Amino acid sequence: MDVNKIISIATEAGRIMLQSGGETYRVEETISRICDAYLIKNSDSYVTPTGIMVSATDIYGHNISIVKRIKNRTIDLEKVSQVNDLSRNIKSKGITADEFLEQLKAIEKEPRYGYKITILASSFIAAFFTLIFGGSSGDFLASFFIGGIIQYITIYGSKLDINSFFINIIGGMLSSILAILFVTLGISSSIDKIIIGSIMLLVPGIAITNAVRDTIAGDLVAGLARSAEAMLIAVGIAVGSGIVLSFWFLYGGGFLI
């Protein structure tokens, strides 16, 4: 068995999982499972949120290593599940290395939900969070509208490779500006509930969860990195909302209802 080919395939599987929001310990586990399934027993992997390092020794005693840099990360748990299942079925279904690689390519090419569905779902999520926090029907409508706009800005910003920190600042600012506008026009009644419900779309829930799970699993570097990422996202949201609300209170005679 070509060791170089196998660890390349294993690294590619890990890349897809990590870029799709998989935890680092799960990625390492998947890489090790793939290597074991193809009889590469002396493999090691080290995964962080921004990189994958895999090494193995061939039958001649030569060390082979691969380093894969991860620049973009998103959330697509369906791909994480599919790659995980595929790695577990190598032995039971007799999947060859070439077949495994072809199925990996097929998984990566699978489209996510369309933009329209994603924006609509985001609108409903923001709106119902506002209801959970005690908002009125007018607040529900405002958050529905704001949630769709925030998701559109997030998608468009990602296409332009805008840093997520600035996207979150913009999202926080938009949620505050539009919440104030809806209340000023008399459509809604609670600025605070609209803002809280809307920015729930930006809250780094998965990043926080993965940080805790990585730390518990012993991946301290990955846990700290994800914690820093979650904190940076939260700071971005707070800065965006805080700037608008500060100007509202200082110069607009602002108040929260």
KATAZI-V920523 format. One line per field, one symbol per residue. psi: psi as a letter, one per 40 degrees, with the letter a starting at -180 (. if undefined). A space follows every 10 residues. Layout:
psi: ???
This chain:
psi: hhdddddddd ddddddddee eiiddddddd dddddddffg dfiiihhiee ihhhiihaee ehhhihhhhh dhiahgeddd dddddddeed ddefhidddd ddddddddeh iaiidddddd dddddddddd ddeeiidddd dddddddddd ddddddddde fhhddddddd dddddddddd ddddeedieh dddddddded dehgdddddd ddddddeegd dddddddddd dddddddddd dddddddddd eefiih.
